[in-house]
Amino acid sequence: MNKDRIIVIGGGAAGLMAAGQAAEAGSSVLLLEKMTQPGRKICITGKGRCNLTNIADLHDFITHFGKNGRFLHQAFSRFFSTELMDFFTGLDLPLTTERGGRVFPTCGKAPEVLKVMLKWLNSLDVEIRRSTPVESLVLAEGSIGGVMTKDGHIAGDRVILATGGASYPRTGSTGDGYRLAMQAGHSIVPIRPSLVPLETGGNQARHMAGLNLKNVGVRVFIEGKCRFQGFGEMAFTDFGLSGPLILTVSNMAVDSLRAGKKLTIAIDLKPALDTVQLDARLKRDCLDRSGEQIASVLRGLLPKEMVAVCLEATGIDPKKAAGQLADSDRLMLRAWLKDFRLEITGYRSFDEAIVTAGGVDLREIEPRTMESRKTRGLYIVGELLDLHADTGGYNLQAAFSTGWLAGRESAKILC
């Protein structure tokens, strides 16, 4: 048994980076992966394109993590987006920056990210044992002594816990890391799905399932007070709402629903027009096409999937001639187009969540090294930590940066 080595538990973004950095620093590294193939979540992230990071400046970047973002100052000061981009281009993976500062592999294929990382680890003689879940940590007098697997005790001077959260469990992220962290004395901030689609009441969303909307405004009301305003893209599903705008507000929504608060989303379908301009547009359309049914006229303002929903919500007869539309009907149409409301009744499970909110309490982790303040020689990184951000490459950068830091710092002790 080789005790003078680092054991990395989990072959996701954080674990792969940690293993490679520890090996580059001169340590003997063993990576234990519970699945038959490491990096499964990498291969599906960013809709299969892998949004690696974002070119936002440090201050802006950290704000996307909310109040816990300041924890990442130390990791980002050592290894941030510029260093990550240099790392991948150094592995002969060309990168492209797209709208919103999002960085992707130029090839547009997430599996290529995994491919170059595994090649890199192979060049560093990192041992990867697949289909090897860790059953428990081996602890003695407040220090790590290795891990227990189905094959018995594996000794190690340092252990990096990088099992991922609980989102997309089919990729192997089934929450094992929280159990192991608690064994080492850590507290877990309650976990919940984040960047997750939302469920709505009634059947309106189901009638529009599959419809994507671009350039719409969204407001979120919690207990009747507006708590968020945004602009962008969203989609209807057979259970409710999804798309970038919805994922952005989902963490707020999940926490509000868990607290028993009433939640409503208001959609502005015509944000480029104020109420006066929209009213003038409706008057003009009804006058110019006065002999047509109002349902036909509305197809000039709405996707066809929304027309029936609109008319049902406003109580207007779809066969009514546009020229016969009463002023009160027109005003109801205007109000609906600017303020289409849906009650949020729930959220989807971890199976559909992009990341996990909650996790290991950050007060129990040393931000300069990622070492546990509860157990010497244990490092905790990536999605296991109580860190989560908006979409846009922020979460993956945090995984790579915390993994990089833990790999380097754990190797310092041994080398």
C-alpha positions as CSV (number, residue, x, y, z in Angstrom):
1,M,0.0,0.0,0.0
2,N,1.2,3.5,-0.9
3,K,0.3,5.9,1.8
4,D,2.2,8.9,0.4
5,R,-0.4,9.7,-2.2
6,I,-3.5,11.7,-2.8
7,I,-6.8,10.1,-3.3
8,V,-9.4,12.0,-5.3
9,I,-13.0,10.8,-4.9
10,G,-15.1,11.6,-8.0
11,G,-14.1,12.1,-11.7
12,G,-16.1,15.3,-12.5
13,A,-14.7,18.7,-13.4
14,A,-13.4,19.4,-10.0
15,G,-12.0,16.0,-9.4
16,L,-10.2,15.7,-12.7
17,M,-8.7,19.1,-12.3
18,A,-7.6,18.3,-8.7
19,A,-6.0,15.0,-9.7
20,G,-4.1,16.5,-12.6
21,Q,-2.8,19.5,-10.6
22,A,-1.7,17.3,-7.7
23,A,0.2,15.0,-10.1
24,E,1.8,18.0,-11.9
25,A,3.0,19.2,-8.5
26,G,4.8,15.8,-8.0
27,S,2.3,13.7,-6.0
28,S,1.2,10.1,-6.6
29,V,-2.5,10.4,-7.4
30,L,-5.3,7.8,-7.4
31,L,-8.7,8.9,-8.7
32,L,-11.7,6.8,-7.7
33,E,-14.8,7.0,-9.9
34,K,-18.0,5.2,-9.0
35,M,-19.3,5.1,-12.6
36,T,-17.8,3.1,-15.5
37,Q,-16.7,6.3,-17.1
38,P,-15.6,9.6,-15.4
39,G,-16.9,13.0,-16.5
40,R,-20.4,12.1,-17.5
41,K,-21.8,15.4,-16.3
42,I,-19.2,17.3,-18.3
43,C,-20.5,15.6,-21.5
44,I,-24.0,16.9,-21.0
45,T,-23.3,20.4,-19.6
46,G,-24.2,23.4,-21.7
47,K,-26.7,21.3,-23.7
48,G,-23.8,19.1,-24.8
49,R,-21.5,22.0,-25.7
50,C,-19.9,22.6,-22.3
51,N,-19.9,26.2,-21.2
52,L,-16.5,26.2,-19.6
53,T,-16.4,29.7,-18.1
54,N,-17.3,33.3,-18.7
55,I,-15.1,36.3,-19.4
56,A,-16.8,38.6,-17.0
57,D,-14.4,40.4,-14.7
58,L,-13.8,39.1,-11.2
59,H,-16.2,41.4,-9.4
60,D,-19.1,40.7,-11.8
61,F,-18.3,37.0,-11.8
62,I,-18.5,36.6,-8.1
63,T,-21.9,38.5,-7.9
64,H,-23.5,35.6,-9.8
65,F,-22.9,33.4,-6.7
66,G,-24.9,35.7,-4.4
67,K,-23.8,36.2,-0.8
68,N,-21.5,33.2,-0.7
69,G,-19.5,34.3,-3.7
70,R,-16.9,36.0,-1.6
71,F,-15.7,32.6,-0.5
72,L,-14.3,32.1,-4.0
73,H,-12.0,35.2,-3.9
74,Q,-9.0,33.0,-2.9
75,A,-9.5,30.3,-5.5
76,F,-10.2,32.8,-8.3
77,S,-7.1,34.9,-7.4
78,R,-5.0,31.8,-8.1
79,F,-6.9,30.2,-11.0
80,F,-9.6,32.1,-12.9
81,S,-11.1,32.3,-16.3
82,T,-8.0,33.4,-18.1
83,E,-5.9,30.6,-16.6
84,L,-8.6,28.1,-17.3
85,M,-8.8,29.2,-21.0
86,D,-5.0,29.0,-21.2
87,F,-5.1,25.5,-19.6
88,F,-7.5,24.1,-22.3
89,T,-5.8,25.8,-25.2
90,G,-2.6,24.4,-23.9
91,L,-4.2,21.0,-24.2
92,D,-4.9,21.8,-27.9
93,L,-8.6,22.5,-27.3
94,P,-9.5,25.7,-29.2
95,L,-12.1,27.9,-27.5
96,T,-14.7,30.4,-28.7
97,T,-16.4,33.2,-26.7
98,E,-20.1,33.7,-27.5
99,R,-22.9,36.1,-26.5
100,G,-22.9,37.0,-22.8
101,G,-19.2,36.2,-22.5
102,R,-19.8,32.5,-22.4
103,V,-16.8,30.3,-23.4
104,F,-17.2,27.0,-25.3
105,P,-14.9,24.6,-27.1
106,T,-14.9,25.8,-30.7
107,C,-15.9,22.3,-31.8
108,G,-19.1,22.6,-29.8
109,K,-18.7,19.1,-28.4
110,A,-18.5,18.6,-24.6
111,P,-17.0,15.1,-24.8
112,E,-13.9,16.7,-26.3
113,V,-13.4,18.5,-23.0
114,L,-13.4,15.2,-21.2
115,K,-11.2,13.6,-23.9
116,V,-8.4,16.2,-23.5
117,M,-8.5,16.0,-19.7
118,L,-8.2,12.3,-19.6
119,K,-5.3,12.4,-22.0
120,W,-3.7,15.0,-19.8
121,L,-4.2,12.8,-16.7
122,N,-2.8,9.8,-18.5
123,S,0.3,11.7,-19.4
124,L,0.8,12.5,-15.7
125,D,0.4,8.8,-14.7
126,V,-2.7,9.4,-12.7
127,E,-4.3,6.1,-11.8
128,I,-8.1,6.0,-12.4
129,R,-10.1,3.2,-11.0
130,R,-13.6,3.1,-12.5
131,S,-16.7,1.4,-10.9
132,T,-15.2,2.0,-7.5
133,P,-17.6,3.8,-5.2
134,V,-16.2,4.9,-1.8
135,E,-18.2,3.5,1.1
136,S,-16.6,5.5,3.9
137,L,-13.6,7.6,4.9
138,V,-10.9,6.2,7.1
139,L,-10.4,8.7,10.0
140,A,-8.1,8.6,13.0
141,E,-7.7,11.4,15.6
142,G,-9.1,14.1,13.4
143,S,-7.0,13.2,10.4
144,I,-7.7,11.4,7.1
145,G,-6.1,8.0,6.6
146,G,-7.6,6.9,3.4
147,V,-10.9,5.4,2.2
148,M,-12.9,2.2,2.3
149,T,-14.2,0.6,-0.9
150,K,-15.8,-2.7,-1.8
151,D,-12.2,-3.9,-2.2
152,G,-11.1,-2.8,1.3
153,H,-9.0,-0.1,2.8
154,I,-7.0,2.2,0.4
155,A,-4.5,4.2,2.3
156,G,-3.7,7.9,1.5
157,D,-2.2,10.9,3.2
158,R,-4.6,13.3,1.6
159,V,-8.2,12.9,0.2
160,I,-10.0,15.3,-2.1
161,L,-13.7,14.9,-2.0
162,A,-15.1,15.8,-5.4
163,T,-18.2,13.7,-5.9
164,G,-20.5,16.5,-7.1
165,G,-23.9,17.4,-5.8
166,A,-27.2,15.7,-6.3
167,S,-28.3,17.1,-9.7
168,Y,-28.4,14.8,-12.7
169,P,-28.0,11.6,-10.5
170,R,-27.8,9.4,-13.6
171,T,-24.3,10.8,-14.2
172,G,-23.3,9.5,-10.8
173,S,-24.0,12.6,-8.7
174,T,-26.3,10.9,-6.2
175,G,-25.3,12.9,-3.0
176,D,-22.7,10.4,-1.7
177,G,-20.3,13.2,-0.9
178,Y,-22.6,14.8,1.7
179,R,-22.7,11.5,3.6
180,L,-18.9,11.3,3.5
181,A,-18.5,14.9,4.5
182,M,-20.9,14.4,7.5
183,Q,-18.8,11.4,8.5
184,A,-15.8,13.8,8.7
185,G,-17.8,16.2,11.0
186,H,-19.2,18.6,8.5
187,S,-22.6,20.4,8.5
188,I,-24.7,20.3,5.4
189,V,-26.8,23.4,4.4
190,P,-30.1,21.7,3.2
191,I,-29.7,20.8,-0.5
192,R,-32.3,21.6,-3.1
193,P,-32.5,21.8,-6.9
194,S,-31.2,24.9,-8.6
195,L,-31.2,26.1,-12.2
196,V,-34.3,24.0,-12.5
197,P,-37.6,24.3,-14.5
198,L,-40.7,25.5,-12.6
199,E,-44.2,24.0,-12.4
200,T,-47.3,26.2,-12.9
201,G,-50.9,25.9,-11.9
202,G,-53.7,25.3,-14.4
203,N,-53.3,24.1,-18.0
204,Q,-52.2,27.2,-19.8
205,A,-48.5,26.2,-20.0
206,R,-49.4,22.7,-21.2
207,H,-51.5,24.1,-24.1
208,M,-48.3,25.9,-25.2
209,A,-45.8,23.2,-24.5
210,G,-42.8,23.3,-26.9
211,L,-43.2,27.1,-27.5
212,N,-40.0,29.1,-27.0
213,L,-40.2,32.9,-26.5
214,K,-37.4,35.3,-27.1
215,N,-37.1,38.9,-26.1
216,V,-39.8,38.8,-23.4
217,G,-39.8,40.5,-20.0
218,V,-40.4,38.6,-16.8
219,R,-41.2,39.8,-13.3
220,V,-41.4,37.6,-10.2
221,F,-43.8,38.4,-7.5
222,I,-43.4,36.9,-4.0
223,E,-46.3,37.4,-1.7
224,G,-47.5,40.2,-4.1
225,K,-44.2,42.1,-4.1
226,C,-42.0,42.3,-7.2
227,R,-38.6,40.7,-6.4
228,F,-37.1,40.2,-9.8
229,Q,-37.2,41.8,-13.3
230,G,-35.4,40.4,-16.3
231,F,-35.4,40.2,-20.1
232,G,-34.6,37.3,-22.3
233,E,-35.7,33.8,-23.4
234,M,-38.1,31.3,-21.8
235,A,-40.0,28.2,-22.9
236,F,-43.3,26.5,-22.1
237,T,-43.4,22.8,-21.1
238,D,-46.2,20.3,-20.4
239,F,-45.7,21.0,-16.7
240,G,-44.8,24.7,-16.6
241,L,-41.8,26.9,-17.6
242,S,-38.2,26.5,-18.5
243,G,-35.5,28.3,-20.5
244,P,-32.7,30.7,-19.4
245,L,-34.9,33.4,-17.8
246,I,-36.7,30.8,-15.7
247,L,-33.6,29.0,-14.7
248,T,-32.1,32.3,-13.5
249,V,-35.1,32.9,-11.1
250,S,-35.5,29.3,-10.1
251,N,-33.3,29.4,-7.0
252,M,-35.4,32.3,-5.6
253,A,-38.5,30.4,-6.6
254,V,-37.5,27.2,-5.0
255,D,-36.5,28.9,-1.7
256,S,-39.8,30.8,-1.7
257,L,-41.9,27.8,-2.3
258,R,-40.1,25.8,0.4
259,A,-40.9,28.7,2.8
260,G,-44.6,28.4,1.9
261,K,-44.8,31.7,0.1
262,K,-47.1,32.5,-2.9
263,L,-45.2,33.0,-6.1
264,T,-46.4,34.5,-9.4
265,I,-44.6,35.1,-12.7
266,A,-45.7,38.0,-14.9
267,I,-44.7,37.8,-18.6
268,D,-44.5,41.0,-20.8
269,L,-44.9,39.6,-24.3
270,K,-44.4,43.1,-25.9
271,P,-41.6,44.7,-23.9
272,A,-40.6,47.0,-26.8
273,L,-44.0,48.7,-26.7
274,D,-45.4,50.7,-23.8
275,T,-49.1,50.5,-23.1
276,V,-49.9,53.6,-25.2
277,Q,-48.0,52.2,-28.2
278,L,-49.5,48.7,-27.8
279,D,-53.0,50.2,-27.6
280,A,-52.4,52.1,-30.8
281,R,-51.1,48.9,-32.5
282,L,-54.2,47.0,-31.5
283,K,-56.5,49.8,-32.7
284,R,-54.7,49.9,-36.0
285,D,-54.8,46.2,-36.6
286,C,-58.5,45.9,-35.7
287,L,-59.3,48.8,-38.1
288,D,-57.2,47.6,-41.0
289,R,-58.5,44.0,-40.6
290,S,-62.0,44.8,-39.3
291,G,-63.7,42.0,-41.2
292,E,-61.4,39.3,-39.9
293,Q,-61.9,37.3,-36.8
294,I,-60.0,38.5,-33.8
295,A,-58.2,35.2,-33.5
296,S,-56.8,35.7,-37.0
297,V,-55.7,39.3,-36.2
298,L,-53.9,38.2,-33.0
299,R,-51.7,35.9,-35.0
300,G,-49.9,39.1,-36.1
301,L,-49.0,39.8,-32.5
302,L,-48.6,36.3,-30.9
303,P,-47.3,32.9,-31.8
304,K,-50.3,30.8,-32.9
305,E,-49.9,28.5,-29.8
306,M,-50.8,31.5,-27.6
307,V,-53.8,32.9,-29.4
308,A,-56.4,30.5,-27.9
309,V,-54.8,30.8,-24.4
310,C,-55.0,34.6,-24.7
311,L,-58.7,34.6,-25.9
312,E,-59.7,32.2,-23.2
313,A,-58.0,34.2,-20.5
314,T,-59.7,37.4,-21.6
315,G,-63.0,35.9,-22.3
316,I,-63.2,37.2,-25.9
317,D,-65.0,35.1,-28.6
318,P,-62.3,34.0,-31.1
319,K,-64.9,34.4,-33.9
320,K,-65.7,38.0,-33.1
321,A,-64.9,40.3,-36.0
322,A,-62.0,42.6,-35.2
323,G,-64.0,45.7,-36.1
324,Q,-66.6,44.8,-33.5
325,L,-64.2,44.5,-30.7
326,A,-65.3,46.7,-27.7
327,D,-62.9,49.1,-26.1
328,S,-63.1,47.1,-22.9
329,D,-62.1,43.9,-24.8
330,R,-59.1,45.8,-26.4
331,L,-58.0,47.0,-23.0
332,M,-58.1,43.4,-21.6
333,L,-56.0,42.2,-24.5
334,R,-53.5,45.0,-23.9
335,A,-53.3,44.2,-20.2
336,W,-52.8,40.4,-20.9
337,L,-50.1,41.1,-23.5
338,K,-48.2,43.2,-21.0
339,D,-48.9,41.2,-17.9
340,F,-49.6,37.5,-18.6
341,R,-49.5,35.9,-15.2
342,L,-48.9,32.3,-14.1
343,E,-48.9,30.9,-10.6
344,I,-45.8,28.9,-9.7
345,T,-46.8,25.9,-7.8
346,G,-43.7,23.7,-7.7
347,Y,-40.3,22.9,-9.2
348,R,-38.8,19.9,-10.9
349,S,-36.6,17.3,-9.2
350,F,-32.8,16.9,-9.0
351,D,-33.2,14.8,-12.2
352,E,-33.7,18.0,-14.1
353,A,-31.7,20.5,-12.1
354,I,-28.4,21.7,-13.6
355,V,-26.8,22.3,-10.2
356,T,-27.4,21.7,-6.5
357,A,-28.0,24.5,-4.0
358,G,-26.8,24.0,-0.5
359,G,-24.1,21.7,0.6
360,V,-21.1,21.7,2.9
361,D,-21.1,24.8,5.1
362,L,-18.4,27.1,3.8
363,R,-17.5,28.2,7.3
364,E,-16.0,24.7,7.8
365,I,-13.6,25.0,4.7
366,E,-10.4,27.0,4.5
367,P,-10.8,29.1,1.4
368,R,-7.1,29.5,0.8
369,T,-6.6,25.7,0.4
370,M,-10.0,24.0,0.3
371,E,-9.0,21.9,3.3
372,S,-11.5,20.9,5.9
373,R,-11.5,22.7,9.2
374,K,-12.9,19.5,10.7
375,T,-10.6,16.8,9.5
376,R,-6.9,17.3,8.6
377,G,-5.9,16.1,5.2
378,L,-9.5,16.2,3.7
379,Y,-10.2,18.7,1.0
380,I,-13.8,19.4,-0.3
381,V,-14.4,21.0,-3.7
382,G,-16.9,21.7,-6.5
383,E,-20.6,21.3,-6.3
384,L,-20.4,19.7,-2.8
385,L,-19.8,23.1,-1.4
386,D,-22.7,25.5,-0.5
387,L,-22.0,27.5,-3.7
388,H,-24.2,27.9,-6.8
389,A,-24.5,30.5,-9.5
390,D,-26.5,31.6,-12.5
391,T,-26.1,29.9,-15.9
392,G,-23.3,31.2,-18.0
393,G,-20.2,29.2,-17.2
394,Y,-19.9,30.4,-13.6
395,N,-20.6,27.0,-11.8
396,L,-18.1,25.1,-13.9
397,Q,-15.4,27.7,-13.4
398,A,-16.0,27.3,-9.6
399,A,-15.6,23.6,-9.9
400,F,-12.3,23.9,-11.9
401,S,-10.9,26.6,-9.6
402,T,-11.6,24.8,-6.3
403,G,-10.3,21.6,-7.8
404,W,-7.1,23.3,-9.0
405,L,-6.6,24.9,-5.6
406,A,-7.1,21.6,-3.6
407,G,-4.9,19.7,-6.0
408,R,-2.0,22.2,-5.7
409,E,-2.4,22.7,-1.9
410,S,-2.7,19.0,-1.0
411,A,0.4,18.3,-3.0
412,K,2.4,20.9,-1.2
413,I,2.0,19.0,2.0
414,L,3.4,15.8,0.5
415,C,6.1,17.1,-1.7
